[in-house]
Each structure stands twice: as C-alpha cells, then as structure tokens.
Amino acid sequence: MSGAALAVHQFRFDQKTFWRNPASVFFTVMFPVMFLVIFDLVFSGRIKELHIDVSTYYVPAIITLAVISATFQNLAMSVTIDREFGILKRGRGTPLPDWVFFAGRIGNSLVVSLVMLVLLLAIGRIIYGVEIPWDRAPAILVTLAVGASAFCCLGLALTAFIPSQSAAAPITNFAVFPLYFLSGVFIPENQIPDGVLHVVDAFPVRHFFQAFFAAWDPATSGAGFQWGDLAVVAAWGIAGFLIAVRFFRWTPQGA
C-alpha cells in the first residue's frame, strides 16, 4: 500500500474514532454552539463602539474558539492520552510511518475545523440573521487554513509538557481559556482595557480572532486579508512545529 493510501486510511480511522466518541463530539462541536447561543443572549443588542451587532461579533469569535478547540485542544489531549495508554508506542512498533500518523490526526482536525466553520456560519445566518461575507470568503478560508495548521502544531508541541493523562485537560484548558477572555473572544474587546489587549497581542489567539473578525467588520476595507495577524499566527505555528519535532515523545512520560 502506498504512503498516500496509508494516509487516507489513517485519516478515515481518525474520523471514525472522533465522531464515534460522544465526549469529543460534545466538547468540540456542541460547546461552541452553546457559547454562541449564550453570549448572544447575555450581550444582546448592538456594540456601539464597534458599530456591529452582537450576533455579528460573536460568529467570528466562536468560530475562533471552535477551530482552536478542534485543533489545539483536541490534539493536545487525545495524543497525550494515547501516549500514556501506550497506544503511540505500540503503533510505532508497526510498519506505519510516523508521518502517516500525524497526517491522519492533523487531517481529522482540519476537517472538523471546516465543519465547524460551515455549521456556525449556517447557525449565524439562519437563526440570528448574520450575513455571510461571501466577498471575503477567500480571506476566511486562508485564515482558517493558517490558523488551524498553526494550532495543530502548537497542540502537538504542548504534549511534550503534559506529564500524565490526568493532567492533559487541565493544562490544555489553562493554556487557552484565559486567552479567550482576554483576547476578545468571550468578552467584546471594547470592554477589555487597552493594556490587557496589548499584552495578549503577543499570543496567537488574539491575532487569529482579529483575522476572522475582519471579514465581518464593516470598517474593514478590501478583501479582508489581515496579513500581519496571520504572520503572527504562522510564526507561533512554526515555533510549535520546531518544538514538536524536538520534544515529541511516543512513550509514556513515566516509561
């Protein structure tokens, strides 16, 4: 069997494993939908300072959360759990090339990210009347591709610093949830002090959200590409890739 055929087979396996796991589907798919509904109810109306409806603001915000959840959080936790159970060690003892394993996991995360993008766009349009910015669709897809790839690399890099299965969820959530609050994803950025925004500008979550938000922001001119924000996200992704290459482990930490 060729390498490409092996990668497709591994991808199909990872897809089946993901969609047949109720916990993974709930936290990766349903959680963002719940957040969109809750935040629209809590912050209903219009954000005057940004000249945009709350619903329009939270569609790109929750898409940001959904993509990070499907990539960074999902990979960091699932790969760590499989490593600690010895699944990665046993798998590496087979003829399966290492790159095929990563292709399957990353491919699954990318597909789930795309599914979440379509789902949240549909919910925003059908339930809340949020217009889909079709004229900026290329910018949205490029942002999705850059962000999802970068956060996949960061998720794999984080596994090197998670010591056990029980620590996977706490460490992963601690690494990202404060940034959701401080980067404008959970709380409209006009309610966050400028000093805090300047601090979180050093992290990729803020820039990923800004790149998505530009497509819905009426103040954005042109095609909506935010190359500066995407460059920061890509730089973090490259750093995550280099860390993963250097420190990724196939055996349990206690082994």
Stockholm file with secondary structure:
# STOCKHOLM 1.0

chainA/1-255         MSGAALAVHQFRFDQKTFWRNPASVFFTVMFPVMFLVIFDLVFSGRIKELHIDVSTYYVPAIITLAVISATFQNLAMSVTIDREFGILKRGRGTPLPDWVFFAGRIGNSLVVSLVMLVLLLAIGRIIYGVEIPWDRAPAILVTLAVGASAFCCLGLALTAFIPSQSAAAPITNFAVFPLYFLSGVFIPENQIPDGVLHVVDAFPVRHFFQAFFAAWDPATSGAGFQWGDLAVVAAWGIAGFLIAVRFFRWTPQGA
#=GR chainA/1-255 SS CCHHHHHHHHHHHHHHHHHTCHHHHIIIIIHHHHHHHHHHHHTCSEEGGGTEEHHHHHHHHHHHHHHHIIIIIHHHHHHHHHHHTTHHHHHHTSSCCHHHHHHHHHHHHHHHHHHHHHHHHHHHHHHHCCCCCGGGHHHHHHHHHHHHHHHHHHHHHHGGGCCSHHHHHHHHHHHHHHHHHHTTSSSCGGGSCHHHHHHHTTSHHHHHHHHHHHHHCTTCCTTCCCHHHHHHHHHHHHHHHHHHHHHCCSSCTTC
#=GC SS_cons         CCHHHHHHHHHHHHHHHHHTCHHHHIIIIIHHHHHHHHHHHHTCSEEGGGTEEHHHHHHHHHHHHHHHIIIIIHHHHHHHHHHHTTHHHHHHTSSCCHHHHHHHHHHHHHHHHHHHHHHHHHHHHHHHCCCCCGGGHHHHHHHHHHHHHHHHHHHHHHGGGCCSHHHHHHHHHHHHHHHHHHTTSSSCGGGSCHHHHHHHTTSHHHHHHHHHHHHHCTTCCTTCCCHHHHHHHHHHHHHHHHHHHHHCCSSCTTC
//
